[in-house]
Amino acid sequence: ALDEATAPPAGRISLTHSVPQTAPSLLLSPSHLFPSTFIFESMQRRGFLLLTFVLLLASSAVALNKARTLRQLGINTVNLRTNRAVDVYNADEVVNGVSAECRRLWMAKTIVVNQNAQGTVCPWGSFGAIIVNHTNTQGQGFRDSAGRWCGSFVESNNGGTNLNDPSEHSEINAIRRLGDRFPFNRFNAEFWGALSMYTNGESCPMDAAAEVWAGFKEVIYSVSIDDLLKQNWNQIDIDSKRVYQKSDSIVASRNLVLIQDVDWANQIPFFAWQNMPNNPCPAGCHKASPGFCADNVPYVPKPLF
């Protein structure tokens, strides 16, 4: 019985203990209600953990076996697997003393290289590359509106001229032509290390790796891999920065800088119509048929300088 101190006032009913509290331990989960489900989930977790353990064990065994073999052969090793910092700049920044206007002017010429090669204002494969030496004041080049020298032309090329060679991207072609004129050796290492690669489409992993091996000072691009994917171009979804970051063991490329989105607004229309039939043609062309742009007037080659 309740004593006077705990009894409720007359005429009132106490609700304090009217609803019994269920202990948490008595609550049943679906796994308790259906033991087979619980057992199946438990087996899945254990199976995954066991598989992970087996794979790690196998990997460790391979590594240990290699290490044992190297010791037996007396071969030493070093750890060069490090990520290096890549200096990334935007289109409006002055980098290595070169104005943003100079960068735009050089990038604009990458599409001219392609137009001249394919004889049309709207080339289907709009990828173009130009190699520039910003330290040389004696070659073919130009000045910006402030009279500053923008650098000298070294080499150029467009991609896809040989359909039997899938590695014929514009950057690769330009590097090959550069090597024909200036062999890549210790005598020309300083020359190659002063060069800048301009490409209107961001370098794919293959091209980025070639730029690393070439030891270029700068790589400048306009339309990113992400932009190209959004326009339905076939691309390997690995941006060039990641390739450069993984190249720390290649001494020649350790000072490479990356400049992005240069002349983007002028370049993106040249990549937007080929695989997106509803997108407009670039200026100077019209829709001759769905998914095809034709020149408004017969094409006349344009001088680079």
Residue frames relative to the residue before (quaternion, step in Angstrom):
aa qw qx qy qz dx dy dz
A 1.0000 0.0000 0.0000 0.0000 0.00 0.00 0.00
L 0.4897 -0.6455 0.4963 0.3118 3.55 -1.22 0.58
D 0.3728 -0.7013 0.5453 0.2679 3.55 -0.99 0.70
E 0.7278 -0.4498 0.2858 0.4316 3.57 -1.29 0.14
A 0.6417 0.5503 -0.3396 0.4125 3.61 1.04 -0.69
T 0.7772 0.3307 -0.1833 0.5030 3.57 1.07 -0.67
A 0.5100 0.6594 -0.4260 0.3518 3.59 1.18 -0.16
P 0.4803 -0.6667 0.4778 0.3107 3.62 -1.01 0.71
P 0.6163 -0.5408 0.4043 0.4051 3.59 -1.15 0.50
A 0.6337 -0.5445 0.3957 0.3813 3.52 -1.23 0.57
G 0.8087 0.2700 -0.2149 0.4764 3.54 -1.03 0.84
R 0.7006 0.4046 -0.2770 0.5185 3.58 1.25 0.02
I 0.3035 -0.7451 0.5690 0.1702 3.54 -1.11 0.71
S 0.3496 -0.7375 0.5398 0.2061 3.56 -0.84 0.98
L 0.2156 -0.7823 0.5747 0.1067 3.56 -0.93 0.97
T 0.3620 0.7778 -0.4643 0.2201 3.52 1.33 0.02
H 0.8154 0.1786 -0.0784 0.5450 3.57 0.86 -0.87
S 0.3778 0.7634 -0.4667 0.2382 3.57 1.21 0.35
V 0.7481 0.2882 -0.1812 0.5697 3.64 1.19 -0.59
P 0.3296 -0.7635 0.5115 0.2164 3.59 -0.35 1.12
Q 0.4089 -0.7056 0.5315 0.2289 3.57 -1.06 0.86
T 0.3181 -0.7546 0.5438 0.1834 3.54 -0.78 1.06
A 0.4310 -0.7009 0.5050 0.2607 3.56 -0.78 0.96
P 0.5718 -0.6211 0.4069 0.3489 3.61 -0.94 0.86
S 0.6415 0.5568 -0.3346 0.4080 3.56 1.00 -0.74
L 0.6606 0.5178 -0.3139 0.4438 3.58 1.22 -0.38
L 0.5267 0.6319 -0.4174 0.3862 3.61 1.29 -0.22
L 0.2633 -0.7862 0.5446 0.1264 3.56 -0.90 0.93
S 0.2878 -0.7410 0.5827 0.1690 3.58 -0.90 0.95
P 0.6814 -0.4747 0.3481 0.4349 3.59 -1.26 0.26
S 0.6313 0.5457 -0.3401 0.4337 3.53 1.10 -0.71
H 0.6544 0.4858 -0.3140 0.4870 3.60 1.14 -0.65
L 0.6508 0.5139 -0.3181 0.4596 3.56 1.05 -0.75
F 0.7767 0.1753 -0.0895 0.5984 3.55 1.16 -0.74
P 0.2481 -0.8242 0.4896 0.1398 3.61 0.21 1.24
S 0.6235 0.5576 -0.3612 0.4123 3.62 0.98 -0.71
T 0.6250 0.5321 -0.3333 0.4639 3.61 1.09 -0.72
F 0.6450 0.5227 -0.3070 0.4654 3.54 0.96 -0.89
I 0.6681 0.5007 -0.3018 0.4603 3.56 0.91 -0.92
F 0.6530 0.5211 -0.3159 0.4497 3.59 0.97 -0.88
E 0.6620 0.4956 -0.3050 0.4723 3.61 0.93 -0.92
S 0.6435 0.5230 -0.3202 0.4582 3.56 0.97 -0.81
M 0.6597 0.4985 -0.3079 0.4705 3.57 0.97 -0.83
Q 0.6147 0.5453 -0.3445 0.4541 3.59 1.05 -0.72
R 0.6692 0.4958 -0.3003 0.4649 3.57 0.87 -0.97
R 0.6798 0.4862 -0.2927 0.4645 3.55 0.87 -0.93
G 0.6401 0.5280 -0.3262 0.4528 3.58 1.03 -0.77
F 0.6474 0.5128 -0.3162 0.4668 3.57 1.01 -0.82
L 0.6586 0.5013 -0.3075 0.4694 3.56 0.95 -0.89
L 0.6488 0.5174 -0.3166 0.4595 3.57 1.00 -0.80
L 0.6511 0.5102 -0.3151 0.4652 3.59 0.97 -0.86
T 0.6369 0.5253 -0.3201 0.4647 3.59 0.98 -0.86
F 0.6573 0.5145 -0.3019 0.4607 3.54 0.95 -0.91
V 0.6546 0.5141 -0.3117 0.4583 3.60 0.95 -0.88
L 0.6610 0.5057 -0.3095 0.4600 3.59 0.96 -0.86
L 0.6503 0.5011 -0.3144 0.4766 3.57 0.98 -0.82
L 0.6432 0.5264 -0.3176 0.4565 3.54 1.00 -0.82
A 0.6579 0.5053 -0.3052 0.4676 3.57 0.98 -0.88
S 0.6478 0.5160 -0.3136 0.4644 3.57 1.00 -0.85
S 0.6532 0.5077 -0.3084 0.4695 3.57 0.97 -0.84
A 0.6348 0.5365 -0.3301 0.4475 3.58 1.00 -0.79
V 0.6450 0.5112 -0.3168 0.4714 3.59 1.02 -0.85
A 0.6633 0.5053 -0.3036 0.4610 3.58 0.92 -0.93
L 0.6602 0.5036 -0.3074 0.4648 3.59 0.95 -0.86
N 0.6429 0.5224 -0.3220 0.4583 3.56 1.01 -0.79
K 0.6424 0.5107 -0.3196 0.4736 3.59 1.02 -0.81
A 0.6548 0.5158 -0.3117 0.4561 3.57 0.94 -0.93
R 0.6433 0.5223 -0.3183 0.4605 3.59 1.00 -0.82
T 0.6600 0.5084 -0.3033 0.4625 3.57 0.98 -0.88
L 0.6425 0.5219 -0.3217 0.4597 3.58 0.99 -0.82
R 0.6447 0.5122 -0.3230 0.4666 3.58 0.99 -0.80
Q 0.6518 0.5197 -0.3134 0.4548 3.55 0.99 -0.83
L 0.7061 0.4390 -0.2496 0.4964 3.57 1.12 -0.71
G 0.4416 -0.7154 0.4370 0.3198 3.57 1.28 -0.17
I 0.4551 0.6867 -0.4405 0.3568 3.57 1.18 0.59
N 0.2764 -0.7637 0.5657 0.1427 3.57 -0.84 1.04
T 0.2007 -0.7729 0.5904 0.1178 3.58 -1.24 0.42
V 0.1795 -0.7413 0.6312 0.1409 3.55 -1.34 0.31
N 0.3842 -0.7048 0.5435 0.2454 3.58 -1.22 0.41
L 0.0049 0.8183 -0.5723 0.0536 3.58 -0.36 1.27
R 0.4814 0.6819 -0.4345 0.3382 3.61 1.21 0.18
T 0.3074 0.7295 -0.5453 0.2757 3.53 0.19 1.32
N 0.3942 -0.6817 0.5583 0.2610 3.55 -1.20 0.53
R 0.2039 -0.7788 0.5780 0.1335 3.57 -0.85 0.88
A 0.5324 -0.6068 0.4790 0.3449 3.53 -1.20 0.49
V 0.1718 -0.7654 0.6131 0.0941 3.57 -1.00 0.86
D 0.3431 -0.7363 0.5469 0.2026 3.56 -0.74 1.06
V 0.0556 -0.8069 0.5876 -0.0223 3.57 -0.59 1.21
Y 0.0770 -0.8064 0.5864 0.0008 3.57 -0.82 1.04
N 0.4430 -0.6786 0.5225 0.2652 3.54 -1.25 0.51
A 0.7191 -0.5034 0.2880 0.3828 3.54 -1.28 0.44
D 0.7266 0.4583 -0.2520 0.4455 3.60 1.03 -0.67
E 0.5655 0.6126 -0.3836 0.3973 3.61 1.24 0.13
V 0.4084 -0.6552 0.5746 0.2716 3.53 -1.25 0.59
V 0.0148 -0.8153 0.5759 -0.0585 3.58 -0.58 1.19
N 0.8432 -0.0034 -0.0485 0.5354 3.56 -0.83 1.04
G 0.7008 -0.5078 0.2569 0.4302 3.55 1.05 0.83
V 0.5881 0.5627 -0.3742 0.4444 3.62 1.26 0.12
S 0.4384 -0.7278 0.4654 0.2481 3.57 -0.74 1.05
A 0.6101 -0.5511 0.4255 0.3780 3.55 -1.25 0.47
E 0.6140 0.5489 -0.3498 0.4465 3.60 1.08 -0.65
C 0.6292 0.5222 -0.3328 0.4698 3.58 0.99 -0.79
R 0.6330 0.5303 -0.3348 0.4539 3.59 0.96 -0.81
R 0.6651 0.5050 -0.3072 0.4564 3.59 0.91 -0.90
L 0.6593 0.5201 -0.3142 0.4428 3.57 0.95 -0.87
W 0.6563 0.4878 -0.3142 0.4822 3.59 0.98 -0.78
M 0.6560 0.5118 -0.3270 0.4480 3.58 0.92 -0.85
A 0.6135 0.5583 -0.3497 0.4355 3.59 1.03 -0.74
K 0.6538 0.5284 -0.3126 0.4422 3.59 1.11 -0.61
T 0.5343 0.6211 -0.4235 0.3866 3.61 1.16 -0.31
I 0.6736 0.4659 -0.3050 0.4860 3.60 1.00 -0.69
V 0.5948 0.5546 -0.3638 0.4542 3.60 1.11 -0.60
V 0.5969 0.5586 -0.3523 0.4556 3.58 1.04 -0.77
N 0.6968 0.4688 -0.2681 0.4720 3.57 0.93 -0.90
Q 0.6325 0.5337 -0.3322 0.4525 3.56 0.98 -0.83
N 0.6741 0.4912 -0.2973 0.4646 3.58 0.90 -0.90
A 0.6615 0.5196 -0.3067 0.4454 3.57 0.99 -0.84
Q 0.7822 0.3289 -0.1683 0.5016 3.59 0.97 -0.84
G 0.4291 -0.7528 0.4267 0.2590 3.59 1.29 0.01
T 0.6825 0.4197 -0.3010 0.5171 3.56 1.01 0.79
V 0.5504 -0.6000 0.4671 0.3449 3.55 -1.22 0.55
C 0.7851 0.2615 -0.1132 0.5499 3.57 1.11 -0.73
P 0.0704 -0.8248 0.5601 0.0318 3.61 0.35 1.16
W 0.5392 -0.6299 0.4453 0.3379 3.56 -1.01 0.80
G 0.7454 0.2536 -0.1565 0.5964 3.55 0.88 -0.95
S 0.1310 -0.8648 0.4832 0.0384 3.55 -0.04 1.29
F 0.4587 0.7037 -0.4416 0.3153 3.59 1.24 0.12
G 0.0836 0.7932 -0.5966 0.0890 3.55 -0.85 1.02
A 0.1253 -0.7954 0.5910 0.0497 3.56 -1.16 0.60
I 0.0663 -0.7683 0.6363 0.0223 3.54 -1.16 0.75
I 0.2207 -0.7498 0.6105 0.1280 3.57 -0.99 0.88
V 0.0919 -0.8170 0.5684 -0.0314 3.54 -0.76 1.16
N 0.2138 -0.7306 0.6306 0.1514 3.54 -1.20 0.63
H 0.2203 -0.8203 0.5177 0.1025 3.57 -0.26 1.25
T 0.6466 0.5179 -0.3300 0.4525 3.59 1.22 -0.17
N 0.6444 0.5162 -0.3147 0.4683 3.59 1.27 -0.23
T 0.1650 -0.8111 0.5574 0.0640 3.58 -0.74 1.06
Q 0.6161 0.6016 -0.3219 0.3935 3.60 1.28 0.03
G 0.6664 0.5406 -0.3119 0.4079 3.61 1.11 -0.47
Q 0.7191 -0.3728 0.3310 0.4842 3.54 -1.32 -0.40
G 0.2891 0.7528 -0.5465 0.2257 3.55 -0.75 1.03
F 0.3039 -0.7341 0.5751 0.1949 3.56 -1.21 -0.44
R 0.3945 -0.6898 0.5535 0.2492 3.53 -1.36 0.10
D 0.4783 -0.6453 0.5006 0.3228 3.56 -1.19 0.45
S 0.7471 -0.4237 0.2647 0.4385 3.60 -1.27 0.05
A 0.6724 0.4710 -0.2952 0.4887 3.58 1.22 -0.39
G 0.5807 -0.6202 0.3569 0.3882 3.55 1.30 0.10
R 0.4819 0.6695 -0.4370 0.3585 3.59 1.24 0.15
W 0.4754 -0.6739 0.4873 0.2869 3.57 -0.96 0.89
C 0.3049 -0.8008 0.4987 0.1307 3.54 -0.81 1.04
G 0.6646 -0.4894 0.3145 0.4690 3.60 1.22 -0.03
S 0.4523 -0.6967 0.5041 0.2365 3.52 -1.35 0.25
F 0.5061 -0.6457 0.4946 0.2868 3.52 -1.11 0.82
V 0.1528 -0.7919 0.5865 0.0745 3.56 -0.99 0.88
E 0.7816 -0.1834 0.1783 0.5689 3.58 0.75 -1.08
S 0.0348 -0.7870 0.6151 0.0330 3.58 -1.25 0.38
N 0.1040 0.7787 -0.6181 0.0275 3.52 -1.33 0.24
N 0.2984 -0.7062 0.6041 0.2176 3.50 -1.34 0.32
G 0.5053 -0.6864 0.4407 0.2817 3.57 -1.15 0.46
G 0.8066 0.3764 -0.2241 0.3969 3.51 -1.36 0.26
T 0.3490 0.7457 -0.5094 0.2502 3.62 1.07 0.52
N 0.7438 0.2708 -0.1714 0.5866 3.59 1.19 -0.57
L 0.2785 -0.8064 0.5009 0.1458 3.56 -0.22 1.29
N 0.6185 0.5479 -0.3468 0.4438 3.59 1.25 -0.28
D 0.7134 0.3822 -0.2382 0.5369 3.59 1.27 -0.12
P 0.2426 -0.8143 0.5081 0.1412 3.63 -0.17 1.21
S 0.6191 0.5395 -0.3590 0.4435 3.61 1.22 -0.19
E 0.5145 0.6669 -0.4140 0.3452 3.61 1.23 -0.04
H 0.1416 0.7557 -0.6154 0.1737 3.53 0.33 1.27
S 0.6791 -0.5275 0.3145 0.4022 3.55 -1.17 0.55
E 0.6572 0.5069 -0.3238 0.4542 3.61 0.94 -0.82
I 0.6494 0.5125 -0.3129 0.4666 3.58 0.96 -0.90
N 0.6529 0.5180 -0.3145 0.4544 3.58 0.92 -0.89
A 0.6643 0.5014 -0.3100 0.4595 3.57 0.91 -0.89
I 0.6464 0.5104 -0.3198 0.4684 3.60 1.00 -0.80
R 0.6410 0.5215 -0.3293 0.4568 3.60 0.96 -0.80
R 0.6740 0.4823 -0.2981 0.4735 3.56 0.92 -0.87
L 0.6124 0.5377 -0.3459 0.4650 3.56 1.08 -0.70
G 0.6695 0.5068 -0.2986 0.4536 3.57 0.96 -0.87
D 0.5992 0.5554 -0.3637 0.4475 3.60 1.12 -0.56
R 0.7252 0.4183 -0.2371 0.4929 3.57 1.05 -0.75
F 0.7905 0.1134 -0.0312 0.6011 3.56 1.01 -0.85
P 0.2988 -0.7963 0.4910 0.1884 3.61 0.09 1.24
F 0.4302 -0.6974 0.5159 0.2498 3.54 -1.01 0.88
N 0.3475 0.7057 -0.5441 0.2918 3.57 -0.16 1.32
R 0.7391 -0.4318 0.2702 0.4407 3.56 -1.27 0.07
F 0.6115 0.5589 -0.3591 0.4298 3.59 1.14 -0.46
N 0.7670 0.3264 -0.1738 0.5244 3.58 1.14 -0.64
A 0.3505 0.7742 -0.4750 0.2282 3.59 1.26 0.10
E 0.6610 0.5023 -0.3139 0.4606 3.60 0.92 -0.84
F 0.6313 0.5316 -0.3276 0.4599 3.58 1.02 -0.78
W 0.6737 0.4825 -0.2979 0.4739 3.61 0.83 -0.95
G 0.6792 0.5212 -0.2891 0.4283 3.58 0.99 -0.80
A 0.6526 0.4953 -0.3151 0.4791 3.60 1.28 -0.15
L 0.5855 0.6392 -0.3434 0.3615 3.60 1.27 -0.17
S 0.2544 -0.7416 0.6054 0.1371 3.53 -1.33 0.53
M 0.2516 -0.7573 0.5874 0.1346 3.56 -0.95 0.95
Y 0.1126 -0.7636 0.6342 0.0448 3.57 -0.80 1.08
T 0.0952 0.7846 -0.6061 0.0892 3.57 -0.76 1.05
N 0.3986 -0.7558 0.4593 0.2426 3.58 -0.68 1.03
G 0.7119 0.2915 -0.2431 0.5909 3.59 1.28 -0.19
E 0.5413 -0.6375 0.4240 0.3477 3.60 -0.79 0.94
S 0.5413 -0.6557 0.4275 0.3070 3.55 -0.95 0.91
C 0.4138 -0.6747 0.5551 0.2558 3.54 -1.00 0.90
P 0.7172 -0.4397 0.2868 0.4582 3.66 -1.18 0.20
M 0.6326 0.5275 -0.3412 0.4529 3.62 1.01 -0.74
D 0.6980 0.4623 -0.2748 0.4729 3.58 0.84 -0.97
A 0.6355 0.5309 -0.3297 0.4534 3.58 0.99 -0.81
A 0.6387 0.5142 -0.3268 0.4699 3.58 1.01 -0.78
A 0.6387 0.5191 -0.3275 0.4639 3.59 1.01 -0.77
E 0.6391 0.5190 -0.3221 0.4675 3.60 1.04 -0.75
V 0.6129 0.5364 -0.3391 0.4709 3.56 1.10 -0.71
W 0.6932 0.4718 -0.2845 0.4648 3.57 0.81 -0.99
A 0.6354 0.5291 -0.3327 0.4535 3.60 1.10 -0.61
G 0.3664 -0.7666 0.4623 0.2539 3.58 1.20 -0.45
F 0.2290 0.8072 -0.5181 0.1662 3.58 1.12 0.59
K 0.5426 -0.6270 0.4684 0.3051 3.52 -1.27 0.58
E 0.8093 0.0372 0.0370 0.5851 3.56 0.99 -0.91
V 0.0930 -0.7235 0.6740 0.1169 3.51 -1.36 0.42
I 0.0708 -0.8012 0.5940 -0.0135 3.56 -0.74 1.10
Y 0.0183 0.8110 -0.5842 0.0246 3.59 -0.76 0.98
S 0.4120 -0.7042 0.5296 0.2323 3.52 -1.34 0.33
V 0.8143 0.1782 -0.0598 0.5491 3.58 0.35 -1.28
S 0.3638 -0.7749 0.4798 0.1921 3.58 -0.59 1.15
I 0.6539 -0.4781 0.4026 0.4264 3.56 -1.31 0.22
D 0.6250 0.5332 -0.3375 0.4595 3.59 1.00 -0.76
D 0.6373 0.5141 -0.3227 0.4749 3.61 1.00 -0.81
L 0.6677 0.5117 -0.3030 0.4478 3.57 0.92 -0.89
L 0.6267 0.5274 -0.3314 0.4682 3.57 1.03 -0.77
K 0.6613 0.5095 -0.3035 0.4592 3.58 1.02 -0.79
Q 0.6916 0.4060 -0.2694 0.5332 3.58 1.26 -0.36
N 0.5685 -0.6731 0.3369 0.3320 3.55 1.27 0.58
W 0.3746 0.6980 -0.5150 0.3275 3.58 1.11 0.69
N 0.4946 -0.6166 0.5167 0.3289 3.57 -1.17 0.60
Q 0.1506 0.7884 -0.5762 0.1537 3.55 -0.64 1.14
I 0.3851 -0.6393 0.6013 0.2853 3.54 -1.26 0.52
D 0.3456 -0.7985 0.4619 0.1720 3.55 -0.49 1.22
I 0.4463 0.6026 -0.5218 0.4067 3.55 0.53 1.30
D 0.3114 -0.7764 0.5096 0.2011 3.59 -0.44 1.11
S 0.6500 -0.5687 0.3511 0.3618 3.54 -1.18 0.65
K 0.5761 0.6011 -0.3841 0.3991 3.59 1.05 -0.62
R 0.6448 0.5277 -0.3290 0.4444 3.58 0.97 -0.80
V 0.6286 0.5186 -0.3365 0.4719 3.59 1.06 -0.71
Y 0.6628 0.4995 -0.3089 0.4645 3.58 0.92 -0.88
Q 0.6335 0.5483 -0.3319 0.4334 3.58 1.02 -0.78
K 0.7139 0.4499 -0.2446 0.4777 3.57 1.11 -0.71
S 0.6113 0.5946 -0.3277 0.4067 3.59 1.27 0.12
D 0.2589 0.8198 -0.4870 0.1542 3.58 1.19 0.40
S 0.6522 0.5310 -0.3298 0.4288 3.60 1.07 -0.61
I 0.6314 0.5004 -0.3373 0.4870 3.61 1.25 -0.26
V 0.3526 -0.8018 0.4426 0.1919 3.53 -0.06 1.37
A 0.6459 0.5743 -0.3305 0.3791 3.59 0.93 -0.90
S 0.7538 0.4081 -0.2138 0.4686 3.60 1.09 -0.60
R 0.4172 0.7652 -0.4387 0.2190 3.60 1.20 0.01
N 0.7162 0.4212 -0.2633 0.4903 3.60 1.16 -0.40
L 0.3749 0.7569 -0.4694 0.2572 3.59 1.28 0.13
V 0.1187 -0.7734 0.6192 0.0661 3.56 -1.03 0.86
L 0.2930 -0.7561 0.5696 0.1340 3.55 -1.20 0.63
I 0.0739 -0.7804 0.6207 0.0165 3.57 -0.89 1.00
Q 0.1471 -0.8520 0.5022 0.0159 3.58 -0.59 1.16
D 0.8472 0.2650 -0.1850 0.4216 3.53 -1.42 0.42
V 0.3137 0.7632 -0.5112 0.2405 3.60 1.13 0.50
D 0.8469 0.0195 -0.0687 0.5269 3.60 -0.85 1.06
W 0.1779 0.8500 -0.4841 0.1078 3.58 1.19 0.55
A 0.6821 0.5136 -0.3084 0.4192 3.61 0.77 -0.98
N 0.6908 0.4574 -0.2793 0.4853 3.60 1.09 -0.64
Q 0.7013 0.4893 -0.2674 0.4442 3.58 1.12 -0.63
I 0.6203 0.5990 -0.3595 0.3566 3.61 0.93 -0.83
P 0.6187 0.5480 -0.3863 0.4095 3.71 0.92 -0.59
F 0.6444 0.5367 -0.3298 0.4336 3.60 1.11 -0.56
F 0.7120 0.3984 -0.2521 0.5204 3.60 1.29 -0.19
A 0.6101 0.6412 -0.3140 0.3437 3.58 1.27 -0.25
W 0.7228 0.4929 -0.2524 0.4135 3.63 1.11 -0.47
Q 0.5822 0.6458 -0.3780 0.3178 3.60 1.06 -0.68
N 0.8146 0.2230 -0.0825 0.5290 3.58 0.88 -0.97
M 0.6800 0.3807 -0.2677 0.5665 3.57 1.33 0.17
P 0.2550 -0.8438 0.4471 0.1520 3.61 0.27 1.27
N 0.6887 0.4895 -0.2943 0.4467 3.60 1.07 -0.57
N 0.5471 0.6084 -0.4082 0.4049 3.59 1.23 -0.14
P 0.5415 -0.6472 0.4224 0.3308 3.62 -1.05 0.65
C 0.5420 -0.5876 0.4894 0.3486 3.53 -1.32 0.32
P 0.5705 -0.5600 0.4533 0.3943 3.60 -1.18 0.36
A 0.6717 -0.4826 0.3687 0.4242 3.56 -1.26 0.33
G 0.7562 0.3457 -0.2817 0.4789 3.54 -0.97 0.92
C 0.7295 0.3326 -0.2180 0.5565 3.58 1.33 -0.01
H 0.1731 -0.7668 0.6076 0.1136 3.55 -1.30 0.30
K 0.5787 -0.5806 0.4445 0.3611 3.56 -1.27 0.37
A 0.1882 -0.7951 0.5703 0.0843 3.55 -0.37 1.25
S 0.7530 -0.0870 0.0671 0.6487 3.54 1.23 -0.62
P 0.6839 -0.4692 0.3225 0.4561 3.63 -1.15 0.28
G 0.8419 0.1459 -0.1280 0.5035 3.55 -0.75 1.06
F 0.7176 0.3795 -0.2600 0.5229 3.61 1.21 0.24
C 0.1584 -0.7847 0.5964 0.0584 3.55 -0.86 1.05
A 0.1084 -0.7928 0.5989 0.0318 3.56 -0.93 0.94
D 0.5991 -0.5807 0.4167 0.3610 3.56 -1.19 0.59
N 0.4969 -0.6454 0.4941 0.3039 3.55 -1.13 0.69
V 0.7741 0.0743 -0.0258 0.6282 3.56 1.12 -0.75
P 0.6575 -0.4944 0.3640 0.4367 3.63 -1.16 0.38
Y 0.4744 -0.7092 0.4516 0.2607 3.54 -0.91 0.97
V 0.1428 -0.7538 0.6379 0.0670 3.51 -1.09 0.87
P 0.4747 -0.6901 0.4519 0.3070 3.65 -0.61 1.04
K 0.2964 -0.7623 0.5563 0.1466 3.55 -1.08 0.82
P 0.4368 -0.6746 0.5143 0.2992 3.62 -0.95 0.73
L 0.4812 -0.6587 0.4914 0.3052 3.58 -1.07 0.70
F 0.8069 0.1606 -0.0583 0.5654 3.58 1.06 -0.75
